Amino acid sequence: MKKHAAQKKNIPVMTVFAIAAVGIVVASVALLWTLRIGNSANAERKVLRVGEENYTIAQVNFFFFSALDELVQNASGYTSMLGLDATKDLSTQPCPLSENGESWKSYLVHQVKNSLTKVHVLCAEAEKSGVSLDAIAQSEINSELKYYQFLGENAGYDDFGSYLRDTYGEGMSADILRGLLEKIYLADQYEQIMRASFSFTDEQLHRFYGENEYLYSLYTYLFAFVDGSKDFNAISELLSAVQTPDEFEKATLEQTGQECYHMTDVKGSELGDQSSGDVAWLTAAERKAGETFVGKTENAGYVLYFIDKNDNGFSAGMNEDWKTDAVSAMQEEFFQIWLSEATQSYAVKEYHSIDQTGNR
């Protein structure tokens, strides 16, 4: 399917509404939130125990602030819809992604706990299998550390340690960072090994893809965001009445003052749960080009304009791109089953000091 020549933004918006989990990121983070400065002794306090290993506040904070930064970057332009202000106290802001109304801080701590547990289990299982970091991974880690140093210098820091402490909290150091990166890379390396160990017949793949087609089809649509200061009802009615994508783009700019988002070839698995109204609408088999969907949040609203769907040639039998997706999806399913079973062998314990996670 031909993509739009001028793709203004390419953030899977539905992902913002239904983020299944906040992933582990080894990327730069800015100073997003400052509550209080702990001391070095505090930073060494145990926060989480997985199996036989204890993780300190300094270690867990690296995952916390990295996850927060990824969330803010992925939700760029939509944080107001999520009710997230990373410059303020996250413990006082309710998280709409949470099922029990917990705060953004509690939500992130929970996600980080799951992510760190996964990393630990994968590393432990890798060691049991005799798998260690290969030369490529070691080289990548060295490059990663140089990149962190560059970020510190670019931010005006002469001392790398000071940059790490200001960014990830008191107690963070270059040695701790290297150790965490080694764990993350080893976990990723072993995860890929495990995924590749699962193979399937063509019959299994065809049946699986047919049962889950919406997850692997590609959807192209436009997304118009309307903030709470505008007359949402009037604007959504106007946008719903347009006849072409060009008219939708023009009307969005005129009515909201900002361009709409071009969501091009977004895979169904990136949209979120199909039980969600907007995802169910977008992925419905009867959906036709030019149809619109109006959605509203507590503080804002949005309008979707459907353009088309591409099922990777599955229904037409034109190519086997669908098979690649089916293999990947089934490997993911089998890997998650394996990981869940493996994790049961590792006791996980939270210490009271976990409440200090997210404080610099």
N, C-alpha and C positions, 0 to 999 in steps of 0.2 A: 504494500500500500504506500502510495506517495505521501511523504510527510509535508507539512506546511513549510514553505521556503523560509518564512520569517517566524520562527517559533519564539515568542516573547519570553515565556517562562515554562519550565518543564518540571514542575513539582507535582507529584501525584497527590492532588488535594484530598482525595478520600483517605489517603494514608494519614493525613493530619487528623481526620475525624475518628479514625479507628486504628491507632497505632497498637499493634499487637504486643510489641516489646521494644524497649529502648535498647538498641544494640551497643556493643562495646566499640569505642572509637579511639584510635590513636592519632588524633588530630589536634591542632592548636586550639586553645580556648582563651577567650579574653576575660578580663575581670568582670564577671557578670553579677556577682552577688556577694556582699560582705556583711556579715552579721557581727562576728567577734573574732578576735585573734586568740588562738590557743597557744600553749607553750609546747616546747619540744617533748617534755615528759608526757603531756596529754596526747600528743600525736602518736606516741608509741604504745598507747593503751590498746588492748585487744578489743576488737569490734565484732569480729565474726570468726567462728571456728568451723572449718569444713574438714571432715575426716580427722587427721591428726595435726593439721596445720592451722595456726592462728593468723589472722590478718588484722593489721593495725588501722587506726584512723587515717594515717597518712596514706596507706595503700588503698583503702576503700574510697577515700576522697578523690583519688585519681580517676577512678571509675565514675564517681558521682559527677564531678565537674565536666568530665569528657562527655558523659551521657546528656547532661544539661545543655552543653554547647551544641551537640548534635541535634537535640530537640529544637532548640532556638533557631538553628540554621535551616533545618528542614521545614519549620513552620514559619519561615520568614514571610512577613506580610499577613500572617494569619494568627499571630499570638493573641491579638485582641479577641478573636473568636474563641480561643482556648482559655481566655481569662488568665493568661500567664504574663507576668512582668518579672523578668529575671533580675531586675535591679532592686527588687524589694524582697521582703521576708517571704520565702516560699512556704513556710509552715503556716501562714495565715491565708494562703490562696487556695481555694478548693480546686481540685483537678477533675475536669469533666471526663477524662479518660478512665477514671477510677470507678469501680462498680459500687463502692461503699462510701463515696463522698469524702475520701481522705484528701489531705492537702497535697500540693505538688511535691513538697519535700518528702512526705511519707511515700508517695507514689514512686518517686525516683529512688528512694532508699530500697524499696521493695524490688524494683527492677534491677538495681545494681546488685542486690543480694543474689538474685537469680542468675545474673550474668557472671558474677564472680564464682558462684558455685559451679556453673557450667565449665568455666575455665579450669577450675581446680580439678574437677572430675576428669576432664579430657586429658589434662597433663598427667594425672596419676595413672590413668589407663594407658597412656602412651608409654610411660616408664615401665609399666608391667609388661608391655609388648616389646620393650627394647627399642622404642622409637625415640630419637633425640633430634634436636634442631639440626637441620642440614646446613651446608655452607651457604646456600642461597639465602636462607632465613637469617643467618648470622650477619650476612652482608647487608640485608635489608634493615636489620635492627641498628647496625652502625650508621646507616644512612638516615634512619629515623631519628636517632639521637643528634646527628648533625643538624637535622632540620629543626629540632626543638631548640638547639643552641642558636640557630639563625633567627628563630622567632624571638628569643630573648634579646638578642642583639638588636633586632629590628624594633623591639619595643623600648629600646634605650637602656637595657641592663648590661652593665659591665661584668656582673657576677651571675653565672648561670644558676647557681643555687638560689639566689634571691628571686630570680624570675620564677623558678619552680615553686618556691614557697608562697609567693604572692599569687600565683595562678592556681595551685592545687592545695594550698594550706600548709600550715606549719608542720615541719618534719619531713616534707618531701625533699628528695635529693636525687642527684644523678644516678647513684647506685640503686636506689629504690626504683627509679624509673626504668633502668635497664632490666632489673629483675622482673618487673611487671610486663615489660615488652617481651621478654623471653618467654614468660608464661603464655601471653596472648598469642604469640607466633607459634609456639609448640601446640597449643590447643587448636589453633586453626589448621595446622599441618595434619594433626591426627584426625580432626573432623573430616578433612578431605579424603584421607585414607579410608575412614569408615564409610563415608558416603559411596565411594567408588567400589566398595566391597559388595554392594547390593546390585544384583542384575535381574532382569525381567524378560519374559518372552514377549513377542509381538502381540499375542492375544491378550496378555495381562495389560500391556500398555494401551491397546486400543480400547479395552473395556474401561480402564481407569480414566482415560481422557474423555471418553464419551459421557461418563458420569459426572465429570467435573469441568466440562468445557468452558464455562464462564470464567473460571479461574485463570485460564491460559489464553483466552482470546484477548485481542488488543482493541481497546476502545479509544476513539478520538472524539473529543468534545471541547466546548468552551466553558469557562467558569468565570462568572461575574460576581465579584464581592461587593456588597453594599453595607457600609458601616452604619452604626446606630444613629448617626446624626442626620441621615437622609430619610426621606419618605419612602420606606421600603415597599409598602403596598403599591404605591403608584409606580415606582420604578420597576418592580417585578412584573406588574401587569403590562407595562410598556414593552419590556424585554421579551415577555412571553408571546407577544403579538408579532414580532419581526419574522420575516420570511427567509432570510439568507444569513450565512455566517458573517458576511461583510456588514450587513445591517445590524447584526447583534453586536459586533465589535464597535461600530460607530456609535450606536445607542448607549453602550456601556460607558464609553469614554465621555460622551456628552452628559449622561445622567449622574455618573459617579465621580468623574474627574480622574479616573485611572483606567488603564487598559485592562481588558479581560485576559485571562490566562489561557494559553493554548495547551491543552492537555492532549498530546499526540502519542498514539500507540501505547497507552497505559495498560499494562497487563492486569487482568481481573484480580489476581492475587495481591496486587498492590492497592486495590480499592478498599479492601476491608471486608467485613462480614456482610454477606448477601442479605442478612435479615434486616440490615439498616435500610431505611426507606430510599435514600438516594442511590445506594449501590444496587438495590433490587430494581429500581427504575432503570438505571443505566444499563444493566446487564440483561434485562428482560428480552426474550426472543422476539417479541413483537415490536421492539423499539425501532422507530423510523427516523430518518434524517430530518432535522428541522424541529423535532419535538423538544419541549423544554420542561424542566423540573424546578420548582421553587422550594427552597429550604430555608429554615430560620433557626437561629440560635438565640441565646438569651440577650446578647448585645448587638447582633448584626444579622445579616441574611445573605443568601446567594442564589444565583440562577444558573442552571446548567443548560447548555444547548447541545443536543446530540448531533454528531456528524456521521460517524460510521463505526462498524465493527469488522475486525478481521480475525478469523478463527485459525489462522496459520495453515490454511489449506486442508483442514481436517474433514470438513463436510464435502468438499469438492474433490478430495483425493488428488490434489494437484502437486503437493510436495510433502515432505516428511518433517517439516519444522515442528509440527505438533508432537512428533515422537520425541524430539529432543526435550521439549517441555515436560512431556509425560515421564521420561526417565528421571529428570531432575526432581519433579514433584514426588514421585514414588520413592526416590532415594531420600528425600527430605522426610517423608512420612516414616520410613523404616528407621532412619537415623534418630528421629525423635523418640520412637518406641525404644530403641536401644539405649539412648541417653537416659530416658526415664528409668529404665530398669537398672542401669549402671549407677545412677545417682542414689538409688535406694540403699546402696552399700556404704554410703558416706553420711555419717551423722552431721547435721548442721545445727549450730548453736549460736544464738545472738547474745551478746553481752549488753549490759545496760548502756555502755558508752556508745552504742550504735546511734543513740539520740544526738550525739555530737557530729555525726556525719553531715557534711555540707556546710560546716563552719570553717572559715579560714583562720 
